[in-house]
Amino acid sequence: MGELKSKVEGNVNEAIGKAKKQSNDPETRAEGRGQEVKGKAQQAKGEVQGALGDDI
């Protein structure tokens, strides 16, 4: 279950980050870049959990 949760959270964070990057506010754009990176990291975590099992 952890694999799916990480992947979903990652997709959501990446999507929100992409939306924030479209803002006119530089601070919000920076937040968006960070959130998108966080989402990609969560997706990678989900991939690792899937490969190794949820025992990690």
C-alpha positions in Angstrom: 0.0 0.0 0.0 2.9 2.4 0.7 4.0 2.2 -2.9 0.6 3.4 -4.3 0.3 6.1 -1.6 3.8 7.5 -2.5 3.1 7.4 -6.2 -0.3 9.2 -5.8 1.2 11.8 -3.4 4.0 12.3 -5.9 1.7 12.8 -8.8 -0.4 15.3 -6.8 2.6 17.3 -5.6 4.1 17.4 -9.1 0.8 18.6 -10.6 0.4 21.3 -8.0 4.0 22.3 -8.5 3.4 22.7 -12.2 0.4 24.8 -11.6 2.3 27.1 -9.1 5.1 27.6 -11.7 2.5 29.3 -13.9 2.0 32.1 -11.3 3.1 35.6 -11.9 4.5 35.7 -8.3 8.2 34.8 -8.2 7.9 33.3 -4.7 5.0 31.1 -5.8 6.9 30.0 -8.9 9.9 29.0 -6.6 7.5 27.1 -4.4 6.1 25.3 -7.5 9.6 24.2 -8.6 10.3 22.8 -5.1 6.9 21.1 -4.9 7.4 19.5 -8.4 10.8 18.1 -7.3 9.3 16.8 -4.1 6.6 15.1 -6.2 9.2 13.4 -8.4 11.1 12.2 -5.4 7.9 10.7 -3.9 7.3 8.9 -7.2 10.8 7.5 -7.1 10.2 6.4 -3.5 7.1 4.6 -4.7 9.1 2.8 -7.4 11.7 1.6 -4.9 9.0 0.4 -2.6 7.4 -1.5 -5.4 10.6 -3.1 -6.4 11.7 -4.0 -2.8 8.2 -4.5 -1.3 6.7 -2.4 1.5 9.1 -3.8 4.1 11.4 -0.8 3.8 
